[in-house]
Amino acid sequence: MKFDRKLAPAGLAGVVAAALSIAAAGSFPGSAAAAEVDGPKVRWLVSLWGARRGFTEGVEGLKDYLAEKTGGRFELSLEYGGVLSDPKENIDGLQLGAFEAATICAYYHPEKTPATMGLSLAFLPMTDFDAQVRAYTAFLAHPAIREEWAKWNAVPVMSALMPNYEVMGRGTPPETADEWDGLRINASAGHAVLMEALGAVPSTMPAPDLYNSLERGVIDGIAYPYTYAFVAYRFHELSDWVTDGWNLGTIQCTVAANRDAYDALPPQYRALLDEAVPAAYAHQIEAYAAADAENEKLFAEQGLTRIPATPGIREVLDAAAQPSWQAWIDDVTARGYPGQELFDLIISEAADAQPGE
């Protein structure tokens, strides 16, 4: 199983243009006439956590699109702050019908959706949002993945896009591979594999718990999406350093609907939900671009030490990634899923999204 991983991310302007071209066949919230799609009044509660931020702009865009097209008759009520459920329990609440939709991160409970965890493997070749959209869309539509979500009485709607991860932390900047040894780093899924390869000690905590943990010295650093998540949770206020261009890969989270609520939608609303997804992705990508421009200025003003990936560090990370891919393939295959087929689907879709390929 060989793969030449492209580490250089695409230009942000190009990413936004690509995402907007995906949505070009439709219109975006604000440009359409009211009530283009007739139907009954439907209100879905959507379980989210934290505050509105880059991670949630996709579902914000979805909400706006549906409201615009139906004249407000198909409403997504976005419930932030974990008021409906703890983020680790969103999938259980969705199964029970406690709410109609939720954002669900498989890495919070990998045993519940092990096949979907394939999208959160270390160093996957999704260094830009176009590759993410292509790979996620094809993967979530695969019959084996639909069946996995059906066990939780759920239907995947779209992904909550996240940028590639970097690590931000306190204390002496770990500028060589040896200096990572023993550092306590909050890292999930494939990122935990990479941190372990450097000798760091990974742990996984819900986002709302991380600020206090970093402040109290329970952890030394946090692997999170760059740049928005560090500012959204104010981690930069406590930090002294940040990795620069490591492109550790990303983690996939799914916006899913309760199956009963989804099936109860009139056909025109189900079709509209599918139509809304490209515009929602485009909205989220634009939001990330705007946030990055402001956050990079903020990091520079704060004087964070930038830590490039030395050849020694890159060698350690590369060596850890492919065995973790094979371990996942073997694990889900043993559970009855087509592991190699699913992995090949991710790689092929991501590769097809690369310019010139």
Secondary structure, 3 states (H helix, E strand, C coil): CCCCCCCCCCCHHHHHHHHHHHHHHCCCCCCCCCCCCCCCCEEEEEECCCCCCHHHHHHHHHHHHHHHHHCCCEEEEEECCCCCCCHHHHHHHHHHCCCCEEEEEHHHCCCCCCCHHHHHCCCCCCCCHHHHHHHHHHHHHCHHHHHHHHCCCEEEEEEECCCCEEEEECCCCCCCHHHHCCCEEECCHHHHHHHHHCCCEEECCCHHHHHHHHHCCCCCEEEEECCHHHHHCCHHHHCCEEEECCCCCCCCEEEEEEHHHHHHCCHHHHHHHHHHHHHHHHHHHHHHHHHHHHHHHHHHHHCCEEEECCHHHHHHHHHHHHHHHHHHHHHHHHCCCCHHHHHHHHHHHHHHCCCCC
